[in-house]
Amino acid sequence: MKIAAACLSLLLTGLAVAAVSTSSPNARPEDVGLSTERLQRITQMIQRRINAGDLAGAVTIVARKGKVAHLAPQGVMDLSTKQPMTAASMFRIASMTKPVVGVAVMMMVEEGKLRLNDPVWRYIPEFRGMKVGVPLPAGGGGRGGETAGPPKFYTVPAQREITVKDLLTHVSGLGSGPMGNSDIDKVARKEGEKLADYIPRLGGTTLEFQPGSRWTYSPGAGFETLGRIIEIASGLPLDQFFRTRIFDPLGMKDITFWPTDTQMPRVATVYSRGPNGLTRSPTPNDTMSRNVYFRGSAGCTARRKTTSRWA
């Protein structure tokens, strides 16, 4: 399980969306209908987790009515250097990149540049006529089709084409299980490739189930495909669309796919917790194709919001 300070990015991002900012005035909790004593319990809880070795550090923040009532950096950004956590620390926000993709898709819908019920192949022709995997019966001791090694399956035609809405709502079957993932492994992205290079190959992979027949989370392929659709519909690379259409208008300066050399010292290290405690994890955002490949599924790094234009 991903933990440490970077793992609290879900909380931090949610609070950023609530328009918390360094330029927002501070307030006594009681002045905005909160309790000083109860807010202290947040700090106490985080400190217990740090003391137990569950976290390296965290930044928690609570605001109400446009005013910050609680802001508490705790612990360290990196266990080796002991660099302290600060209010300016940045965090890998992982799959919280997906909501930004969702906003971008809906902007394109509002502007009439795509429709939710459009088949994906309308934008990426390689997605026309995809196949659905059907597990082969288990052979000798397996259960439910599970055997050692790659999954065994055959394919049948999809009963309908997958749509933009299917990708948004995780009901497409794309990259949603062992059959599809085994195909995706075969067409893995290469160094230097952009979304335009890689995503069309996903159209030749196997869907895990008939589109719309069930919900299963697509951690990577679904929203990376949406990122490419946004590029096609808008005419902009995904990072430029995010920056010019979403981040800059909202004053979100410290959010990016690839932290700059100036920002990197403020990026908290990601750790995993195992039987021997916290161990440093590989960089969550792929180091391949730096400033070229923009992972709409999990690629952004951010800090809490730094202006209050949308408060």
KADADA-V64089 format. One record per residue. RES is the residue in three letters. PSI is psi in whole degrees, 0 to 359 (NA if undefined). Layout:
# KADADA-V64089
RES_PSI ; RES_PSI
This chain:
# KADADA-V64089
MET_130 ; LYS_128 ; ILE_216 ; ALA_188 ; ALA_321 ; ALA_334 ; CYS_345 ; LEU_9 ; SER_331 ; LEU_313 ; LEU_314 ; LEU_319 ; THR_318 ; GLY_321 ; LEU_326 ; ALA_319 ; VAL_337 ; ALA_6 ; ALA_35 ; VAL_143 ; SER_161 ; THR_336 ; SER_352 ; SER_138 ; PRO_146 ; ASN_157 ; ALA_150 ; ARG_135 ; PRO_318 ; GLU_334 ; ASP_342 ; VAL_21 ; GLY_21 ; LEU_175 ; SER_124 ; THR_315 ; GLU_316 ; ARG_325 ; LEU_328 ; GLN_336 ; ARG_332 ; ILE_310 ; THR_318 ; GLN_319 ; MET_315 ; ILE_319 ; GLN_324 ; ARG_319 ; ARG_321 ; ILE_314 ; ASN_328 ; ALA_355 ; GLY_16 ; ASP_333 ; LEU_150 ; ALA_321 ; GLY_175 ; ALA_161 ; VAL_123 ; THR_145 ; ILE_138 ; VAL_133 ; ALA_154 ; ARG_140 ; LYS_37 ; GLY_10 ; LYS_140 ; VAL_123 ; ALA_344 ; HIS_127 ; LEU_116 ; ALA_98 ; PRO_137 ; GLN_151 ; GLY_206 ; VAL_157 ; MET_333 ; ASP_130 ; LEU_333 ; SER_312 ; THR_343 ; LYS_23 ; GLN_123 ; PRO_147 ; MET_141 ; THR_171 ; ALA_343 ; ALA_2 ; SER_146 ; MET_153 ; PHE_142 ; ARG_120 ; ILE_1 ; ALA_233 ; SER_356 ; MET_357 ; THR_330 ; LYS_317 ; PRO_329 ; VAL_319 ; VAL_318 ; GLY_318 ; VAL_315 ; ALA_318 ; VAL_313 ; MET_331 ; MET_318 ; MET_325 ; VAL_314 ; GLU_327 ; GLU_4 ; GLY_19 ; LYS_347 ; LEU_166 ; ARG_147 ; LEU_327 ; ASN_6 ; ASP_137 ; PRO_145 ; VAL_327 ; TRP_342 ; ARG_332 ; TYR_328 ; ILE_93 ; PRO_333 ; GLU_348 ; PHE_0 ; ARG_136 ; GLY_44 ; MET_161 ; LYS_155 ; VAL_136 ; GLY_144 ; VAL_117 ; PRO_140 ; LEU_150 ; PRO_146 ; ALA_142 ; GLY_104 ; GLY_84 ; GLY_345 ; GLY_168 ; ARG_132 ; GLY_32 ; GLY_2 ; GLU_125 ; THR_167 ; ALA_146 ; GLY_190 ; PRO_151 ; PRO_146 ; LYS_126 ; PHE_163 ; TYR_172 ; THR_153 ; VAL_159 ; PRO_143 ; ALA_140 ; GLN_339 ; ARG_165 ; GLU_149 ; ILE_149 ; THR_169 ; VAL_316 ; LYS_321 ; ASP_316 ; LEU_317 ; LEU_326 ; THR_10 ; HIS_40 ; VAL_17 ; SER_331 ; GLY_357 ; LEU_123 ; GLY_41 ; SER_21 ; GLY_183 ; PRO_324 ; MET_307 ; GLY_320 ; ASN_328 ; SER_325 ; ASP_320 ; ILE_323 ; ASP_328 ; LYS_338 ; VAL_30 ; ALA_148 ; ARG_144 ; LYS_159 ; GLU_132 ; GLY_355 ; GLU_146 ; LYS_175 ; LEU_319 ; ALA_334 ; ASP_318 ; TYR_314 ; ILE_320 ; PRO_331 ; ARG_335 ; LEU_337 ; GLY_343 ; GLY_7 ; THR_172 ; THR_134 ; LEU_145 ; GLU_336 ; PHE_169 ; GLN_132 ; PRO_131 ; GLY_357 ; SER_338 ; ARG_171 ; TRP_127 ; THR_129 ; TYR_132 ; SER_96 ; PRO_332 ; GLY_300 ; ALA_318 ; GLY_309 ; PHE_338 ; GLU_325 ; THR_319 ; LEU_323 ; GLY_319 ; ARG_323 ; ILE_320 ; ILE_317 ; GLU_316 ; ILE_316 ; ALA_325 ; SER_337 ; GLY_12 ; LEU_146 ; PRO_150 ; LEU_320 ; ASP_323 ; GLN_322 ; PHE_311 ; PHE_313 ; ARG_310 ; THR_331 ; ARG_338 ; ILE_300 ; PHE_307 ; ASP_314 ; PRO_333 ; LEU_3 ; GLY_24 ; MET_88 ; LYS_329 ; ASP_55 ; ILE_133 ; THR_158 ; PHE_321 ; TRP_106 ; PRO_142 ; THR_171 ; ASP_330 ; THR_323 ; GLN_329 ; MET_320 ; PRO_344 ; ARG_2 ; VAL_122 ; ALA_142 ; THR_144 ; VAL_136 ; TYR_158 ; SER_148 ; ARG_127 ; GLY_190 ; PRO_338 ; ASN_19 ; GLY_207 ; LEU_134 ; THR_142 ; ARG_135 ; SER_157 ; PRO_156 ; THR_122 ; PRO_320 ; ASN_127 ; ASP_136 ; THR_347 ; MET_151 ; SER_45 ; ARG_135 ; ASN_19 ; VAL_313 ; TYR_127 ; PHE_104 ; ARG_100 ; GLY_347 ; SER_330 ; ALA_25 ; GLY_350 ; CYS_153 ; THR_140 ; ALA_164 ; ARG_174 ; ARG_156 ; LYS_143 ; THR_3 ; THR_174 ; SER_35 ; ARG_334 ; TRP_19 ; ALA_NA
